[in-house]
Amino acid sequence: MAGFLGTVRGRKRSAAVLRSLAEVEVPEVMDHASAFPIAIRKATGARVTDADGNRYLDLTGFFGVALAGHRNPAVATAIRTQAGRLLHGMGDVHPAEVKARLLRLLAARMPAPGYRGLLGLSGADAVEAALKFAAAATGRGAVLAFEGAYHGLSGAALEVTHGRTFREPFRAALSGRGRFAPWPARDGSDLDRCLSAARALARDPANDGPAGAVIVEPIQGRGGIRVPPPGFLAGLAGIAREAGAALVVDEVYTGCGRTGAFLASAAGIRGPDAICLGKALGGGLPISACMMAPGLASAVKGLPSEAPHTGTFLGHPLGAAAAIAVLGEIDRRGLLAAAVRVGDRIRERADAWRRRFPSVADVRGAGAMVGVELARPEVAGRTVEAALRAGVILLTEGPAGDVLAFTPPLTIADADLDRALSAVETALAEAAT
């Protein structure tokens, strides 16, 4: 990336945007008075420019969304073409043609034949659909989830999201239907204990009866890029079968090729009842999909003509067109292989950091979803701030905010990635002192 990187031009305009937001935005959204955030003006590929003209390299994919690159040309063209035809359809009455094309493409990528999809606007929408259909199919509302889980912040999704920060302010609105089992250590040392706890919770804890659904992330994203040991997902599938519960796999963060396979769960679970996709699926536009196996998909079949689970923007034409383009880019540009290549490059540098810096406690992940755990959360926070000043956008994950999360666009050039990682290394050295 030619020229400067970082906030060398100051952040006067970004600060003005934040002050303006402070007057009109709900205070809970962000700390508008902080000197950290920048106001983003534009992004292309892995390169970002803020309101002051400062330039950055993105190692986040903006929460993993820009898997195929910011403003991917094929995605942008698909959006423009669709916008010239139809902006809005009548999803459950007179559907847009493009919706059928997208669902066929998604069904072809599922781990077994017969999957049917329900489109939404966010990952939480997909989770909501899965849990509602599971309750309809089993007649049971309880859900087995895991400590560290993040499945979204809307109604049923919040019930199975574990973080206290997200749950506590809205405790009065929660029914308590979520049951949380421990997440196993990566080395598998406590695998049997964790599966036993999950089995007990799925069966009949207290007087609530068996769970109607089991929901799991193949890799916990917001939980700290936590990778389960071999055998965990397969064991969990067995527990769901024993309990007669629907198995829901939340691939909102990991799906669409982030880990080097289209579905991160494919190696551990054969044909879950529901697979939730979002984030990267729309290439920057809001769209999600809950793909259901035939049994679950038919849970409310035969009801009166009014659709029991729908929404005004069901199968939105622009989002569907963008998603079709993203799926095409995954194949055309070999993004599954790119995820492995990019991830290997990150891990090679991160392993060197672990040897060099006592503050680096662990390196983990799969494909281009890499977590670097630091011994102290404050070091992680200082590293992110120093990296931003140097021109690299980076985020932390984990309940304590102690994990540097690397989920860059898979289209990032090797030279840009190396330059960004060098800046992070310098930031680590600065933060650790």
RODO-2510 file (C-alpha; in nm, 4 decimals, decimal comma):
residues 433
     n   res          X          Y          Z
     1     m     0,0000     0,0000     0,0000
     2     a     0,1783     0,3076    -0,1251
     3     g     0,2016     0,6141     0,0951
     4     f     0,1290     0,6611     0,4606
     5     l    -0,0679     0,4431     0,6997
     6     g    -0,2230     0,5482     1,0280
     7     t    -0,3785     0,8573     1,1793
     8     v    -0,1066     1,0943     1,0606
     9     r    -0,3655     1,3460     0,9436
    10     g    -0,5319     1,3536     1,2828
    11     r    -0,8916     1,2644     1,3550
    12     k    -1,0676     1,6007     1,3600
    13     r    -1,3487     1,4959     1,1262
    14     s    -1,3897     1,1563     1,2920
    15     a    -1,4241     1,3307     1,6278
    16     a    -1,6863     1,5633     1,4801
    17     v    -1,8876     1,2654     1,3525
    18     l    -1,8731     1,1054     1,6972
    19     r    -1,9894     1,4268     1,8638
    20     s    -2,2787     1,4431     1,6193
    21     l    -2,3697     1,0817     1,6921
    22     a    -2,3596     1,1473     2,0657
    23     e    -2,6483     1,3897     2,0225
    24     v    -2,8772     1,1482     1,8373
    25     e    -2,7671     0,7862     1,8965
    26     v    -2,8589     0,5631     2,1886
    27     p    -2,5667     0,5968     2,4369
    28     e    -2,5368     0,2193     2,4771
    29     v    -2,4178     0,1721     2,1179
    30     m    -2,0655     0,3032     2,1766
    31     d    -1,8494     0,5417     2,3772
    32     h    -1,8906     0,8517     2,1639
    33     a    -1,6442     1,0478     2,3764
    34     s    -1,3604     0,8012     2,3284
    35     a    -1,0488     0,9036     2,1388
    36     f    -1,0329     0,5569     1,9806
    37     p    -1,3017     0,5194     1,7102
    38     i    -1,2569     0,6491     1,3589
    39     a    -1,5413     0,7423     1,1254
    40     i    -1,5070     0,5304     0,8119
    41     r    -1,5513     0,6945     0,4743
    42     k    -1,4720     0,4151     0,2296
    43     a    -1,3184     0,0692     0,1978
    44     t    -1,1939    -0,1395    -0,0938
    45     g    -1,0431    -0,4860    -0,0721
    46     a    -0,8573    -0,4765     0,2598
    47     r    -0,7908    -0,1016     0,2522
    48     v    -0,9899     0,1524     0,4500
    49     t    -1,0000     0,5332     0,4544
    50     d    -1,1476     0,7385     0,7367
    51     a    -1,3240     1,0754     0,7319
    52     d    -0,9923     1,2577     0,7742
    53     g    -0,8263     1,0808     0,4808
    54     n    -0,6153     0,8533     0,7017
    55     r    -0,5558     0,5075     0,5555
    56     y    -0,5647     0,1663     0,7183
    57     l    -0,5321    -0,2048     0,6481
    58     d    -0,8204    -0,4158     0,7758
    59     l    -0,7496    -0,7361     0,9690
    60     t    -1,1090    -0,7755     1,0870
    61     g    -1,3174    -0,8032     0,7700
    62     f    -1,5472    -0,5678     0,9648
    63     f    -1,6698    -0,8444     1,1981
    64     g    -1,5875    -1,1069     0,9338
    65     v    -1,8355    -0,9682     0,6812
    66     a    -1,5909    -0,8648     0,4066
    67     l    -1,4674    -1,2180     0,3418
    68     a    -1,4576    -1,1524    -0,0339
    69     g    -1,3119    -0,8050     0,0172
    70     h    -1,4703    -0,4686     0,0837
    71     r    -1,6742    -0,3445    -0,2102
    72     n    -1,5944    -0,6582    -0,4069
    73     p    -1,6414    -0,5658    -0,7769
    74     a    -1,8571    -0,8692    -0,8580
    75     v    -2,0780    -0,8054    -0,5558
    76     a    -2,1087    -0,4336    -0,6351
    77     t    -2,2021    -0,5136    -0,9958
    78     a    -2,4658    -0,7636    -0,8838
    79     i    -2,6173    -0,5064    -0,6485
    80     r    -2,6285    -0,2383    -0,9167
    81     t    -2,7829    -0,4776    -1,1675
    82     q    -3,0468    -0,5931    -0,9213
    83     a    -3,1196    -0,2362    -0,8131
    84     g    -3,1998    -0,1589    -1,1755
    85     r    -3,4585    -0,4356    -1,1785
    86     l    -3,6226    -0,4710    -0,8387
    87     l    -3,5419    -0,3197    -0,4985
    88     h    -3,8046    -0,4979    -0,2930
    89     g    -4,0108    -0,8138    -0,3369
    90     m    -4,3098    -0,9610    -0,1574
    91     g    -4,1226    -1,2455     0,0082
    92     d    -4,4022    -1,4816     0,1221
    93     v    -4,6615    -1,3722    -0,1380
    94     h    -4,4973    -1,2741    -0,4686
    95     p    -4,1275    -1,3651    -0,4304
    96     a    -3,8394    -1,2126    -0,6204
    97     e    -3,6874    -1,4432    -0,8794
    98     v    -3,3446    -1,3929    -0,7293
    99     k    -3,4527    -1,5502    -0,3993
   100     a    -3,5067    -1,8890    -0,5633
   101     r    -3,1648    -1,8749    -0,7283
   102     l    -2,9906    -1,8068    -0,3996
   103     l    -3,1665    -2,0839    -0,2074
   104     r    -3,0831    -2,3375    -0,4777
   105     l    -2,7172    -2,2411    -0,4629
   106     l    -2,7133    -2,2671    -0,0837
   107     a    -2,8940    -2,6019    -0,0842
   108     a    -2,6289    -2,7387    -0,3194
   109     r    -2,3585    -2,6549    -0,0625
   110     m    -2,5284    -2,8293     0,2296
   111     p    -2,3858    -3,1525     0,3741
   112     a    -2,6846    -3,3631     0,2625
   113     p    -2,9667    -3,3376     0,0078
   114     g    -3,3061    -3,1930     0,0887
   115     y    -3,2124    -2,8842     0,2911
   116     r    -3,4571    -2,5956     0,2621
   117     g    -3,3831    -2,2366     0,3537
   118     l    -3,5441    -1,9440     0,5288
   119     l    -3,3797    -1,6091     0,4571
   120     g    -3,3435    -1,3219     0,7009
   121     l    -3,1439    -1,0038     0,7491
   122     s    -2,8981    -1,0994     1,0250
   123     g    -2,7354    -1,3961     1,1887
   124     a    -2,9695    -1,3522     1,4830
   125     d    -3,2636    -1,3849     1,2411
   126     a    -3,1294    -1,7225     1,1291
   127     v    -3,0856    -1,8370     1,4889
   128     e    -3,4373    -1,7214     1,5784
   129     a    -3,5810    -1,9213     1,2891
   130     a    -3,3885    -2,2348     1,3849
   131     l    -3,4962    -2,2227     1,7488
   132     k    -3,8599    -2,1486     1,6651
   133     f    -3,8780    -2,4406     1,4225
   134     a    -3,7045    -2,6648     1,6770
   135     a    -3,9651    -2,5730     1,9369
   136     a    -4,2429    -2,6395     1,6859
   137     a    -4,0955    -2,9766     1,5907
   138     t    -4,0307    -3,1030     1,9443
   139     g    -4,2862    -2,9176     2,1521
   140     r    -4,0026    -2,8147     2,3841
   141     g    -3,8610    -2,4666     2,4305
   142     a    -3,5466    -2,5334     2,6358
   143     v    -3,2164    -2,5033     2,4488
   144     l    -2,8730    -2,6401     2,5347
   145     a    -2,5975    -2,3884     2,4582
   146     f    -2,2447    -2,3325     2,5864
   147     e    -2,0482    -2,1051     2,8114
   148     g    -1,8858    -1,8400     2,5933
   149     a    -2,1544    -1,8735     2,3246
   150     y    -2,2662    -1,5793     2,1124
   151     h    -2,5697    -1,6299     1,8890
   152     g    -2,7051    -1,2765     1,8599
   153     l    -2,8916    -1,0338     2,0810
   154     s    -3,2564    -1,0568     1,9750
   155     g    -3,5182    -1,2524     2,1735
   156     a    -3,4458    -1,6247     2,1456
   157     a    -3,0878    -1,5592     2,0319
   158     l    -3,0150    -1,3664     2,3528
   159     e    -3,1550    -1,6565     2,5555
   160     v    -2,8647    -1,8716     2,4298
   161     t    -2,5939    -1,6025     2,4275
   162     h    -2,3823    -1,6470     2,7368
   163     g    -2,2085    -1,3139     2,7987
   164     r    -2,3201    -1,1332     3,1129
   165     t    -2,2686    -0,7938     2,9446
   166     f    -2,5360    -0,8788     2,6908
   167     r    -2,7785    -1,0551     2,9246
   168     e    -2,7760    -0,8586     3,2489
   169     p    -2,9399    -0,5326     3,1299
   170     f    -3,2284    -0,7308     2,9807
   171     r    -3,2593    -1,0002     3,2459
   172     a    -3,6258    -0,9164     3,3043
   173     a    -3,7026    -1,0064     2,9428
   174     l    -3,5309    -1,3470     2,9571
   175     s    -3,7286    -1,6652     3,0167
   176     g    -3,4330    -1,8775     3,1245
   177     r    -3,4838    -2,1310     2,8452
   178     g    -3,1094    -2,1398     2,7706
   179     r    -2,8978    -2,3967     2,9536
   180     f    -2,5208    -2,3528     2,9379
   181     a    -2,2758    -2,6414     2,9404
   182     p    -1,8987    -2,5946     2,9789
   183     w    -1,6890    -2,5523     2,6629
   184     p    -1,4051    -2,8061     2,6422
   185     a    -1,0352    -2,7276     2,6405
   186     r    -0,8671    -2,7417     2,3013
   187     d    -0,6434    -3,0324     2,4077
   188     g    -0,9460    -3,2452     2,4933
   189     s    -0,8336    -3,2998     2,8530
   190     d    -1,1855    -3,2332     2,9832
   191     l    -1,3822    -3,3532     2,6806
   192     d    -1,5575    -3,6411     2,8582
   193     r    -1,6543    -3,4204     3,1516
   194     c    -1,7943    -3,1486     2,9236
   195     l    -1,9917    -3,3952     2,7135
   196     s    -2,1295    -3,5570     3,0275
   197     a    -2,2421    -3,2171     3,1546
   198     a    -2,4007    -3,1399     2,8181
   199     r    -2,5800    -3,4755     2,8173
   200     a    -2,7218    -3,4158     3,1645
   201     l    -2,8420    -3,0664     3,0737
   202     a    -2,9994    -3,1883     2,7516
   203     r    -3,1946    -3,4650     2,9184
   204     d    -3,3998    -3,3281     3,2065
   205     p    -3,2478    -3,0663     3,4385
   206     a    -3,4723    -2,9638     3,7251
   207     n    -3,8358    -2,9784     3,6153
   208     d    -3,8114    -2,8211     3,2695
   209     g    -3,7882    -3,1448     3,0750
   210     p    -3,5555    -3,2359     2,7876
   211     a    -3,4151    -2,9667     2,5614
   212     g    -3,5810    -2,9143     2,2260
   213     a    -3,2632    -2,7866     2,0623
   214     v    -2,8869    -2,7975     2,0976
   215     i    -2,7051    -2,5000     1,9458
   216     v    -2,3306    -2,4758     1,8938
   217     e    -2,0679    -2,2713     1,7100
   218     p    -1,8055    -2,4919     1,5411
   219     i    -1,5543    -2,2357     1,6694
   220     q    -1,6587    -1,9791     1,9259
   221     g    -1,5984    -1,6382     1,7704
   222     r    -1,7008    -1,3729     2,0193
   223     g    -1,6130    -1,6248     2,2883
   224     g    -1,2440    -1,5832     2,2020
   225     i    -1,1782    -1,7868     1,8838
   226     r    -1,2098    -2,1035     2,0923
   227     v    -1,1594    -2,4240     1,8939
   228     p    -1,3124    -2,7434     2,0351
   229     p    -1,1130    -3,0680     2,0443
   230     p    -1,1693    -3,3507     1,7941
   231     g    -1,4742    -3,5544     1,8836
   232     f    -1,6642    -3,2731     2,0515
   233     l    -1,9014    -3,1869     1,7682
   234     a    -1,9670    -3,5533     1,6871
   235     g    -2,0297    -3,6248     2,0538
   236     l    -2,2693    -3,3336     2,0727
   237     a    -2,4586    -3,4626     1,7698
   238     g    -2,5036    -3,7921     1,9533
   239     i    -2,6333    -3,6136     2,2605
   240     a    -2,8896    -3,4258     2,0506
   241     r    -3,0094    -3,7537     1,8973
   242     e    -3,0389    -3,9180     2,2391
   243     a    -3,2449    -3,6273     2,3718
   244     g    -3,4632    -3,6033     2,0621
   245     a    -3,3462    -3,2444     2,0203
   246     a    -3,2807    -3,0530     1,6998
   247     l    -2,9110    -2,9866     1,6419
   248     v    -2,8511    -2,6278     1,5303
   249     v    -2,5054    -2,5293     1,4040
   250     d    -2,4361    -2,1561     1,4121
   251     e    -2,2005    -2,0930     1,1191
   252     v    -2,2712    -1,7200     1,1050
   253     y    -1,9069    -1,6372     1,1831
   254     t    -1,7331    -1,9517     1,0574
   255     g    -1,9378    -2,0227     0,7435
   256     c    -1,8915    -1,9277     0,3777
   257     g    -1,5271    -2,0362     0,3796
   258     r    -1,3760    -1,8413     0,6679
   259     t    -1,2026    -2,1509     0,8077
   260     g    -1,0996    -2,3061     0,4750
   261     a    -1,4157    -2,5122     0,4253
   262     f    -1,7525    -2,3723     0,3275
   263     l    -1,8906    -2,5094     0,6563
   264     a    -1,6533    -2,5439     0,9493
   265     s    -1,8771    -2,8110     1,1020
   266     a    -1,8692    -3,0422     0,8002
   267     a    -1,5800    -3,2506     0,9329
   268     g    -1,7472    -3,3153     1,2703
   269     i    -2,1221    -3,3264     1,2083
   270     r    -2,3120    -3,5049     0,9350
   271     g    -2,6341    -3,3326     0,8434
   272     p    -2,7353    -3,1154     1,1412
   273     d    -3,1006    -3,0180     1,1611
   274     a    -3,0262    -2,6507     1,0973
   275     i    -2,7294    -2,4492     0,9735
   276     c    -2,7267    -2,0729     1,0285
   277     l    -2,5369    -1,8492     0,7867
   278     g    -2,4891    -1,4722     0,7845
   279     k    -2,2108    -1,2118     0,8045
   280     a    -1,9977    -1,2891     0,4958
   281     l    -2,2937    -1,4263     0,2998
   282     g    -2,4097    -1,0838     0,1801
   283     g    -2,0677    -0,9366     0,1042
   284     g    -2,1655    -0,6241     0,3009
   285     l    -2,5428    -0,6321     0,2549
   286     p    -2,7650    -0,7657     0,5337
   287     i    -2,8840    -1,1173     0,4563
   288     s    -2,8803    -1,4480     0,6409
   289     a    -3,0066    -1,7995     0,5879
   290     c    -3,1347    -2,0732     0,8135
   291     m    -3,0911    -2,3931     0,6140
   292     m    -3,3017    -2,6774     0,7586
   293     a    -3,2999    -3,0505     0,7018
   294     p    -3,6316    -3,1851     0,5713
   295     g    -3,7717    -3,2925     0,9077
   296     l    -3,7198    -2,9580     1,0738
   297     a    -3,8207    -2,7596     0,7659
   298     s    -4,1611    -2,9315     0,7724
   299     a    -4,2286    -2,8571     1,1380
   300     v    -4,5076    -2,6082     1,0627
   301     k    -4,6222    -2,7497     0,7302
   302     g    -4,9948    -2,7667     0,6708
   303     l    -5,0899    -2,4643     0,8795
   304     p    -5,3390    -2,2065     0,7428
   305     s    -5,2288    -1,9965     0,4464
   306     e    -5,0822    -1,7117     0,6525
   307     a    -4,7068    -1,7718     0,6885
   308     p    -4,6250    -1,8340     1,0574
   309     h    -4,2656    -1,7089     1,0334
   310     t    -4,2045    -1,4265     0,7901
   311     g    -4,1065    -1,0616     0,7572
   312     t    -4,1475    -0,7655     0,5260
   313     f    -3,7946    -0,8006     0,3873
   314     l    -3,7894    -1,1811     0,3592
   315     g    -3,5493    -1,2758     0,0786
   316     h    -3,4606    -0,9162     0,0022
   317     p    -3,3609    -0,8906    -0,3667
   318     l    -3,0470    -0,6815    -0,3150
   319     g    -2,9167    -0,9049    -0,0379
   320     a    -2,9959    -1,2180    -0,2373
   321     a    -2,8159    -1,0829    -0,5451
   322     a    -2,5137    -0,9896    -0,3335
   323     a    -2,5080    -1,3365    -0,1750
   324     i    -2,5171    -1,5070    -0,5154
   325     a    -2,2180    -1,2968    -0,6189
   326     v    -2,0311    -1,3876    -0,2979
   327     l    -2,0863    -1,7589    -0,3613
   328     g    -1,9551    -1,7101    -0,7125
   329     e    -1,6467    -1,5282    -0,5850
   330     i    -1,5728    -1,8062    -0,3367
   331     d    -1,5406    -2,0453    -0,6280
   332     r    -1,3948    -1,8148    -0,8928
   333     r    -1,1224    -1,6737    -0,6719
   334     g    -1,0483    -1,9916    -0,4791
   335     l    -1,1296    -1,8321    -0,1439
   336     l    -1,1398    -2,1594     0,0487
   337     a    -0,7748    -2,2177    -0,0367
   338     a    -0,7055    -1,8483     0,0262
   339     a    -0,8415    -1,8833     0,3808
   340     v    -0,5869    -2,1547     0,4523
   341     r    -0,3027    -1,9570     0,2941
   342     v    -0,3884    -1,6334     0,4758
   343     g    -0,4385    -1,8144     0,8047
   344     d    -0,1066    -1,9962     0,7766
   345     r     0,0676    -1,6658     0,7153
   346     i    -0,0931    -1,5112     1,0239
   347     r    -0,0180    -1,8118     1,2446
   348     e     0,3465    -1,8199     1,1358
   349     r     0,3904    -1,4625     1,2563
   350     a     0,1795    -1,5168     1,5668
   351     d     0,3840    -1,8220     1,6678
   352     a     0,6942    -1,6038     1,6420
   353     w     0,5252    -1,3497     1,8714
   354     r     0,4542    -1,6236     2,1227
   355     r     0,8231    -1,7096     2,1319
   356     r     0,9263    -1,3437     2,1543
   357     f     0,6650    -1,1868     2,3836
   358     p     0,5819    -1,3302     2,7283
   359     s     0,2486    -1,1500     2,6973
   360     v     0,1345    -1,3877     2,4189
   361     a    -0,0227    -1,6890     2,5893
   362     d    -0,1769    -1,8834     2,2999
   363     v    -0,2344    -1,8912     1,9240
   364     r    -0,5352    -2,0811     1,7888
   365     g    -0,7980    -2,0936     1,5173
   366     a    -0,8698    -2,2439     1,1775
   367     g    -0,8166    -2,0986     0,8333
   368     a    -0,8318    -1,7195     0,8346
   369     m    -0,9941    -1,7098     1,1777
   370     v    -0,7022    -1,6789     1,4180
   371     g    -0,7000    -1,5801     1,7829
   372     v    -0,3917    -1,4593     1,9693
   373     e    -0,4597    -1,4748     2,3420
   374     l    -0,2678    -1,2333     2,5625
   375     a    -0,1903    -1,2858     2,9266
   376     r    -0,3527    -0,9558     3,0283
   377     p    -0,6598    -0,7888     2,8760
   378     e    -0,5086    -0,4424     2,9120
   379     v    -0,2208    -0,5438     2,6843
   380     a    -0,4713    -0,6526     2,4203
   381     g    -0,6535    -0,3205     2,4437
   382     r    -0,3326    -0,1196     2,4162
   383     t    -0,2207    -0,3314     2,1209
   384     v    -0,5422    -0,2591     1,9305
   385     e    -0,5109     0,1143     1,9980
   386     a    -0,1437     0,1245     1,8971
   387     a    -0,2176    -0,0774     1,5829
   388     l    -0,4899     0,1682     1,4818
   389     r    -0,2528     0,4625     1,5215
   390     a    -0,0091     0,2737     1,2972
   391     g    -0,2761     0,2095     1,0349
   392     v    -0,4171    -0,1361     1,1145
   393     i    -0,7753    -0,2096     1,2164
   394     l    -0,7842    -0,4927     1,4709
   395     l    -1,0372    -0,6126     1,7282
   396     t    -1,0383    -0,8167     2,0465
   397     e    -1,2655    -1,1062     2,1326
   398     g    -1,3335    -1,3146     2,4432
   399     p    -1,5260    -1,2311     2,7619
   400     a    -1,2210    -1,0505     2,9011
   401     g    -1,1247    -0,8874     2,5709
   402     d    -0,7867    -1,0616     2,5889
   403     v    -0,7799    -1,2234     2,2431
   404     l    -0,6592    -1,0416     1,9321
   405     a    -0,8886    -1,1632     1,6538
   406     f    -0,7595    -1,1911     1,2971
   407     t    -1,0367    -1,2338     1,0389
   408     p    -0,9154    -1,0317     0,7389
   409     p    -1,0659    -1,0244     0,3914
   410     l    -0,9494    -1,3371     0,2119
   411     t    -0,8536    -1,1208    -0,0847
   412     i    -0,5866    -0,9302     0,1091
   413     a    -0,2571    -0,9083    -0,0796
   414     d     0,0413    -1,0828     0,0783
   415     a     0,2352    -0,7555     0,0916
   416     d    -0,0528    -0,5787     0,2693
   417     l    -0,0950    -0,8651     0,5135
   418     d     0,2756    -0,8712     0,5945
   419     r     0,2811    -0,4951     0,6425
   420     a    -0,0225    -0,5110     0,8720
   421     l     0,1239    -0,7962     1,0783
   422     s     0,4516    -0,6059     1,1166
   423     a     0,2555    -0,3093     1,2500
   424     v     0,0742    -0,5376     1,4968
   425     e     0,4091    -0,6801     1,6088
   426     t     0,5380    -0,3299     1,6781
   427     a     0,2157    -0,2493     1,8620
   428     l     0,2543    -0,5635     2,0740
   429     a     0,6057    -0,4643     2,1694
   430     e     0,4861    -0,1139     2,2595
   431     a     0,1842    -0,2375     2,4573
   432     a     0,3787    -0,4956     2,6550
   433     t     0,6214    -0,2429     2,8026
***
